[in-house]
Amino acid sequence: MEINWFDYNDKSKSVFDAKEHAKSEHRKPIININFPNKAVLFCMGKAMGIIKNNFETETIINELPGFITKPEIIKIKHFENVCFLHGGYAAPQTADVVETLNALGVKELILFGMIGGFGENLKIGDVTFPNKILAEDGVSLHYGLTNEFINNNCPEQFNDLFEYLKNKGHNCLTKDIVTSVAVFRQTFKKEEYWRSKGCVGVEMEAAGFLSACHFLKLPCYCVFFVSDKHPLNENDKWEWRTTEFTKVQTKFVCDVVNYFLK
């Protein structure tokens, strides 16, 4: 049975939207805060700490007035055109962040996430720029008609990002990935199916992020850092990061931030 949770003909108003929620009585009021047009979302637990440890930062707002998640939003001192924040864990949180940022005036978003790699030749620390995302998240079905894949088309303003990171020494690829929020249902058979679809890694946010941005007509893009390598069969061991992982991740986050400051 085909699932259709989205109706193009439904032009009715949301029961409550992100803008109304941000101003609701149970939220701290946001007064005289001008948000940058561009937001960089890191779906990495340590990314914000890395930024604060390596750059002189200023807090724009302590808590995003989201419905599910409320990350701090920061900027780099003397750079007013871009802000940085944690993008949330899993598609519902990230879609919430996108809706709320847009309600506050943000018009352009890019997400940097982490994938568990199950591609045969993938290595920890590799960076992939997928052309499309296999959607197994559920959230994306509320923002558009059922599609197996969601396009991750690179906006013109980010078209030099691949070469920039490559020139910084990162092993950059153009391999597709899958969004799944069922962490403990990533079976060996399922990952074999994902490989048959051309995917090399799995994460939890991209489909929700892209579908929400597309619905709101916001320029958007996703890039992913390989955090761990899944075994290809039941006799192999799960490779959870490496002794060099922290160093490699720190360099990646710092290189990304410097890209937006250049």
Sequence and secondary structure as in RCSB ss.txt:
>XXXX:A:sequence
MEINWFDYNDKSKSVFDAKEHAKSEHRKPIININFPNKAVLFCMGKAMGIIKNNFETETIINELPGFITKPEIIK
IKHFENVCFLHGGYAAPQTADVVETLNALGVKELILFGMIGGFGENLKIGDVTFPNKILAEDGVSLHYGLTNEFI
NNNCPEQFNDLFEYLKNKGHNCLTKDIVTSVAVFRQTFKKEEYWRSKGCVGVEMEAAGFLSACHFLKLPCYCVFF
VSDKHPLNENDKWEWRTTEFTKVQTKFVCDVVNYFLK
>XXXX:A:secstr
       TT     SS HHHHHTSTTS    S    SEEEEEE TTHHHHHHHHS EEEEESS   SS    EEE
ETT  SEEEEE  SSHHHHHHHHHHHHHTT  EEEEEEEEEE STT  TT EE  SEEEEESSGGGGTSS  SEE
E    GGGTTHHHHHHHTT  EE  EEEEE  GGG  HHHHHHHHHTTEEEEESSHHHHHHHHHHHT  EEEEEE
EEEE  SSTTS  B   TTHHHHHHHHHHHHHHHHH 
